[in-house]
């Protein structure tokens, strides 16, 4: 139980660090409206949360399905939905990176720096 709590805390810290890095990236956009930055940050945070929540649910079902054909038949479709949700979250993050990259290009910043900061 203690390991699970520590693991959950580590994931929260990692997510918080990613959001902080993303916020720092947005602060570098001097000519972008604050409302736009706020929406981008919220979209990024929601995508991370959606991906993490889907991963938790997927992992829970995976443990129930492992080695049990009846459970696999029952939960397989649901598990694929969770995988789709994680993929959509990844797509949202990539799309957001593209949008910010275009914004930074207009302001003379490097796209490689954007992807490095979002990915860390």
N, C-alpha and C positions, 0 to 999 in steps of 0.2 A: 504493500500500500504506500509506504514511504517513497519508494522509487517512482511510483505513478505520480505522486504529488510533485516530486522533484522534476520529473519529465514534463509535467504540465507547466510548471513555473518556467522551465527553460524555454518551452515553446512560446509562452507569453512574452518573455524577455526578447526572444528572437523576433517575434512579430512587432513588438514595440520598437526594437532597433530598426527594423525595416521601415516602419512608418516614420520614425524620426529621420532616417536617411532620405526618405522621399520628401519629407517636409523641408529638409535642408536644400534639396534639389529645387523645390518650388520657390524657395526664397531667392535663389539665384536668378530667377526670371523677373527682372526689374520692371519690364514694361507690361507684364501680364496682370490683368485685373485680379484683385484679391478674391472676388467671388468665384472666378474661374479656378483659381488655385484651391479654394476651399472645396469646390465640387470634385476636382481631380483627387484631392486627398481623401475625401469621403468615398469616392469610387474605388480607390486603391485599397482602403481599409476594408470596405465591404467585400471586395474580391478575395482578399486574404482571409477574412472571416468565413466566407462561403466555402472556400477551398478547405480550410481547416475543419469546419463542421462536417462537410461531406466526407472528409478523410476519416474522421472519428466514427461516423456512422458506418462507413464502408468497412473499416477495420473491425468493428463490433460484429457485423454480419459475417465477415470473412472467418472469424474465429468460430462462429456457429456453424458455418457451412463446411468447413474443412473436414473432409473425410465422410461427409454425410450426404448421400445422393438426394434423399428426400428434401433436406433443407436447401440444397443447391437448386433444386427445381422450384422450390417455394420462394427463395430469396434472390435468385439469379437476376431477374428483371430489375428488382429494386437496386441491387448492387450496381448494375449497369447505369442506372439513373444517377447514382452517386458519382460514378466515374465521369459521366457526362457533365455533371455539375462542376467537378474539379477541372475538367477540360475547358468549360466555358469561363471559369474564373481565370484560368491561365490565359485564355484568349483576350479577356478583358484587360488583364495586366499588360499584355503585349500591345494591344490597341492603345492603351493609355500611354505606353512608352513611345509609340509612334507619334501620337498627338503632341506630346511634350517635346519630342525630338524636333518636330517641325517648328514648334514655338521657339525652341532654343536656336535652331538654325537661323531663324529670323533675327535673333539677338546675338548671333555669332558664337554660340557655344557648341562644343563637340558632341555628336550623338553617342560616341563611345563612352563618354563620361556619364551620360544619362543611364545607359544600360548597366554600367558598372554600379552606379548608386542604387538603382532599383533592385538589382540582383543581390546586393549585399545585405 
